[in-house]
């Protein structure tokens, strides 16, 4: 046998054996009892010439039925085994605990800090512009500026998190030549940012999957990048998804 064929054949045999064991362990007893009807054990005095003279053989019909039932059980076992080994979808493994403090701004701006690089932006709580009956944070840029609304969060190293929230904008105009400015969510000190919202838009859900490095604390939140105008942030959350894949 060629070396190139040995590995796939070995893998196939091992998989088949694992599926067989899984089938035996998980198949209901009534099914196994029904299978036993297809098997005839050795009976002295009833045989045929050959290497097993004392063994009687089932009819061709019973052979076919037996193989069909075994094939069906093995298929069910293999599907169940694959389901057990397959990882759960991301939304099922994600934690439900919001790691952000006061992410819905019901306690005003407690836990949050704001910084506008050109001192042309300001932050305030807006009780009139609500999302889900909860207040929002309003950020106004009276001139071209970049500002950040953020907080420090304790995290696990090399771990994936989902940062998401809702953004509403009014006359939020990018001032860069590329026109790429807007309001979004971000992991500070990295290029891990959500999609941006600009111009005049109603409440828009945005999210970004962020991956931590070796650090145990990060700063996350919302930002306005190279724009003039107004944006609102509401219902911000950050939940753990799971460990990040190994870096290459």
Buried (B, 14 or more C-beta within 10 A) or exposed (E): EEEEEEEEEEEEEEEEEBBBEBBEEEBEEEEEEEBEEBEBEEEEEEBEEEEEEEBEEBEEEBEEBBEEBBEEBBEBBBEBBEEEEEEEEEEEEBEEEBBBEBBBBEEEBEBBEBEBEEEBBBBEBBEEBBBEEEBBBBBBBEEBBBBBBBBBBEBBEBBBBBBBBBBBBBEBBBBEEEEEBBBBBBBEEEEBBBEBBBEEBEBBEBEBBBBBEEEEEBBBBBBBBBBBBBBBBBBBBBBBBBEBEEEE
